[in-house]
Amino acid sequence: MAVVSAAPQRPIRLVIVDDDPLVRAGLRILVGGSPDIEVVAEAGDGEEAVTAAGAHWPDIILMDIRMPRVDGLMATRRIRSRPNAPQVIVLTTFDADDYVLEALRGGAAGFLLKDTPPREILEAVRAVAAGAATLSPTVIRRLIDHVADPQAGARRARARTRLATLTDREREVAVLVGHGRSNAEIAAGLGMGVPTVKGHVSRLLSKLDLNNRVQIALLVHDAELL
């Protein structure tokens, strides 16, 4: 009997966006040693990033924030507003609260600082390509502080109003997404199949008009359901 080998998995298509050519070169070298990730384009500002996203159909974009013409925050919003948009991981030296929250609310699936170890950057790319979210420990602390700030009461009320549209099961799934659980972990915890969990997550994104799991987690944090 002939043995039919499985087709090799397509590499993750990556676009690197940074206004510093040396940073782009360093990231390209970093990725060059990983056969499962392919750099398909580079961009020096947000305008070029939007163009590259449409021209090269990447899976992931590594996005800087401070850039000329169009910054990374605006570029992220524009890219993520399109159908079948690539995921965006913000990789920056700036960890101010406003940057973190604006990037995540704009649709970024991750936020990493440029002092993140190279191995963890590659792991983040793979994780986001697989449908997970990735946040540096510093960013997680920012989110905790965000929930505790003086404006938290108003955000809590708005978030709970939005979550009130969910079924009990959808709310359970949303809370577990907020805890950072994978689809497999949610399935095991709630006694359902992974495809069923994926269906619930898709309905959450549609009902709540959100882009990705990070935004579900933010909403659950705002509602103080964790």
N, C-alpha and C positions, 0 to 999 in steps of 0.2 A: 504494500500500500504506500502510495506516495504521501509524504508529509508536507503539508502546506504551511510554511512559516508565516507568522503574523507580520503585517506590514509595519515597518518602523514608525514610531510615533513622530509626528511633525514637531520640529523644534519650536519653542516659544518665540514668537516674533516680537522684538523689542525695539523701541525708539528711545534714544537718549536725548534729553532736552536740557541744555545748560548754555549760558552765554560765555562760559570760559572754555576755550578749546582744550586746555590741559585737563580739565575735569572730564570732558567728553572722552578724551584719549585714554585717560586712566580707567574710566568705566568700560570702554571698549576692550581694553586689555584684560580687565577683570573678567568680562563675559567671555572673552576669547578662549578661555580654558574650559568652558562648559559646553559640551556638545549638544545639550538639550536647550540651549538658548542662543538665538541668532540676532545680532544687531542688524536691522534692515534699513535704518536711517538715523541721522542725527539732525538736531535743530538748534539754532542759536538764540531763539526767542519764542514767545508764545504764538506769534503769528505763523512762524515756520512750523511750529508743532501742530497747529490745526491743519495746515496743508499736508504735512507728513502723515497725519492720522488718516486723512482721506485718500492719500495716494498709495500708501504702503500696507494698509490693513493690518496694523500690528495687533498683538494680543495685549501687550503691556506698554505703557509709556512711563519712563522715569522722568519726572518733571521737577525742575528747579522753580523757585518762586520769584526771586528778584531778577528780572530780565528786562531789556529795553523793549520799546514798542508795546507789546502785550505781555503782561506778567503771567506767571504760572497759574495763579488763581483764576484769572479770567479765561485763560486757555483751557483749564480743566473744565470749567462750566460749559464752555462752547463745545468741547469735544464730547463731554458726557451727555449733552442734550441731543446728540444725534442717534438715530437708530443703529443698533448693533455696534455701539461705541466700544473702543478698547478700554481696559481698566487703566487707571492712573495711580501711580505711586509717587507721592511727593517726596523728593530727596533734597533736603535743604540744610543750610546752616542756621536758619531762623526757626526758633521753637516758641515764639510768642503765642499767647493764647488765641489772639485773633486770627493768626495765620493757620493754626491747627484747625480751629473750628470752621473757618471759612473754606479751607481745602476739603474737609470731610463733608461739610454740608453741600459743597459744590459737586460732590460725586466721587472724590478720590477714595480708592479702596485701601489706601495705606498712607502713612506719614512717617518717614524715617529721617533722622539727622545724618549729615554727611560724615560724622565720626562713627557711624555704625560700622562694625567690622565687616570686611568684604564678604566673608562667608554668609553673614546674616542678610546682606543685601541680595545675594543670589537666592537664598532661601525664601526671602520675601517675594521675589519675582515668581518663583515656582508656586508659592502658596496662593498668591493672588490669581495666577493663571489657573489654578485648580479650584477657584471659587471661594477661597477664604479671604479674610482681611488681615492686615498686618499693621501693628502699631508699635513703636518703640516704647520701652518702659517710661521714658520721660513724657511721651504723649499720653500714655494711660494715666499718669499722675495729673496731667493737665485736665483730663476729662473728669477725674474725681473732683478736682478743685472747681471745675466749671459747674458741676451739679450743686456744689456747696455755696456758690456765690450769691450775692443779694438778689439777683434777678431770677433765682431758681424757682421761686413761687409762681411767677407768671408763666415760665416755661413749663413747669409741672402741670399747670391747669390746661395749657394748650395741648401738651403731649397726651394727657389722659383723655381729652376730648377726641383726639384723633384715634387713639387706641380703642375707644369705646365702640368703634365700628366693627371690631374684630369678633370672631367667635371665640369661645373659651379655648378651643384647641389652638387656634391661630395665636392667641395671646400667650399660651404656654410656649409655643415655638419661638415667638418673638423674644420672650424673656431669656430663653436658652441661647438664642443668637446674641443677645446682650451680654451673656456670660462668656461669649467667645467659643461656644461649642460648635464642632463640625456637624455636618449633616448626619454622619454615622453615629456620633455621640448623642445627638438629639434623638435619632431613631431608637437607639438602645435605651435611652432614658424614658422614652414615652411609649415603648413597645409597638413601634410601627416600622414599616419598611423605609429604606432610604429614598426611593422614588416618591413615596408619599410625603416625606419631609420636604423634598425639593419642590413638590407641588404647593405645599403650604408656604414655603419661602417665596415662591413666585407670586402667589396670591397676596402675600403681605406687601411685596414691592408694588404690585398693581393697586391694591386698595389704598395704601398710604402714599402713593405717588412718590416713591423713593427709587434711588438708583441702584443701591447695593446693600449688602449686609451691614456695613459700617453705619449707614444712615439708620437702619433698623435699631442697631445697638445704641446710637445716640438718642433716638426717640425714647427707647426704654430707659436709658439713663435719665433723660429729662423728666420722665414720668415717675422716677424714683421707685421703680419696680424691682430693683436688684438688691 
